[in-house]
Amino acid sequence: MLNLLKADFFRVIKDKMFMILSIICVAISVVIPIAIFGLFSLVTEGSVPLRDSYSALEVTDSIASPFSTFGLILIVFLLVLLGKDNNTLRNKVIVGKSRSEIYFSNTLLTLLLYLGFMLVHLIITFVVSLIFFKSGIDRANIGDFIVGVLLKILGFATVASSIVFFASAFHNVAPGIIFSILLGNLFYVAGTIATSFIYPEMAESTMNTIKILTYVDYPYSIGLTLTAVSQGAIYLVPYLTSTIAFSALFIGFGYLIFKYKDLK
């Protein structure tokens, strides 16, 4: 399987779409923090209170999420990429590659590409945001920040697993793109709606229940992991459970579909 993964990886990086996506990744990572600073500056009294009110960590957390601008572009790119591979699946089987080798090679390739691009996006966004906002990281919360990054990576892996599932579920690229984006956005909207019911006068137990539910909603909660880790295990446990469970389900059901898929 490693030889197959290596061949697929070199095929991808030689594709023109890979270079185009790399340029888009850098451009969005640079432009959006600047645009946010400019927009916020228009509705504040000046750059000093703005810099004190928002941190580069908060800005990065919201921008580098799966269903932000670049996240959506990356999902489409990977589904198109896997769609291209559908044309060679039969040939791989003919030369002796098993369906499990092909499927898990595609799974690892998707995970590596998704994590790689999203982490580059996250790092560049944070570095650019540091120019305009305070960092949001100090010695007291460096541990929380590291854990937050690890959790964000786990969330990214879950989204990558969903991409593999939708690529396996459909013969054509278009339905996979539509359903993957639709599902993710439905989850995200659900988390946003849930948090809208939180208000200061609410009982703490009720507030905690709503927050726990949003952490189970992994597409929404990925946008909170860098800044909300310090809230404790009451939120992290459901987040870990949901991301691991969803990843296993996406990969497992994707394999079952691919195992009996008609390779034409």
Secondary structure, 3 states (H helix, E strand, C coil): CHHHHHHHHHHHHCCHHHHHHHHHHHHHHHHHHHHHHHHHHHCCCCHHHHHHHCEHHHHHHHHCCCCCHHHHHHHHHHHHHHHHHHHHHHHHHHCCCCHHHHHHHHHHHHHHHHHHHHHHHHHHHHHHHHHHCECCCCCCCHHHHHHHHHHHHHHHHHHHHHHHHHHHHCCCHHHHHHHHHHHHHHHHHHHHHHHHCCCCCCCHHHHHHHHHHHHHCHHHHHHHCCCCHHHCHHHHHHHHHHHHHHHHHHHHHHHHHHHCCCCC
